[in-house]
Amino acid sequence: MRSRLWAAAASFALGFAIGNYGVLMIATPDRWLWVVVAVALMLTGALGVLFADTPRRLSFWAVLGGELFMVFTLVPLLWTFRVATTPAGVTPRTLWPQDVTFAAFGDAISSDVLRDAAGTSLLVAALATLIAMPLAVSAAYALVHLSAPGRRYVYGFVVAALLMPVLALAGPWADQLIGLGVYGSRLALVVPTLVITVPLAIWLCVTVFRDASWGLFDAVRADGATRGQLLRLFVVPQLGPGLVVSALVVFVVACNDFALGAGLAPDRPSLPLPATLLLAAGRVDGAGAIAAAGLLWLLLPLAVLLVLPRRINHLLGRSYR
């Protein structure tokens, strides 16, 4: 109860401060955005007081955190949309869109630089995912189903590799690519991208394999099932959906990596799209086209998230035990 009251007080005080600042310091039409956020936070604080002694398992700190997460996510997206829809030659002064035009989206789609960069990202991510998934499936099978000594330490190493700063490897990779004479090539980015895709794929596949019914696998194999029957009766229904979702997540993450692209080919035309948007000066004309390209590229992970929300939440919300 005390924790809920503290959360309610913090939410109400924060909403009160935001509302006063918005009314006194922010001009219209952005003022109404500040007021809406303030009202939502103050309402959360009021509800926190009313339901402080409820027996239900409800954390108002989590509610406040979720609201702040939405604000800090939606506000940059709204500003990006504002920049993308501002007429050419006009500098946006407000967060709320005015005089909306979608010409920048057409410029982004027709830009040869952005199309080539998008093609590079898709090609590199697809190849890196195709290479990583078979390796991840084999590793996950050993980590989950086989009684191999030290498998927890191996999994810890996989997680450490997943959390490793990729940009720190850009210099050594660049030296190797220059030595091989393939620096600046599209396909040269595939092998460095495996540093991202392989640990992530193993981490996701471990969840898929851990939740599979291995008793069914042992029973089917004990009955003398052939490889085709094992594939049809166990692999496809038990592992197939999870592995497909894992591959999609790995592909999306690889598509959105900018560190390796920016570090390995900062002055080459084979930059992937995120690195191109990061180093857009002199490559793409107009901030509107850059913002529009970023919003269009956002449709890829958004589509995957909207189509498979439950499976993605299951994969990303579970840990290895």
Beta strands, then each sheet from edge to edge (+ up, - down):
end
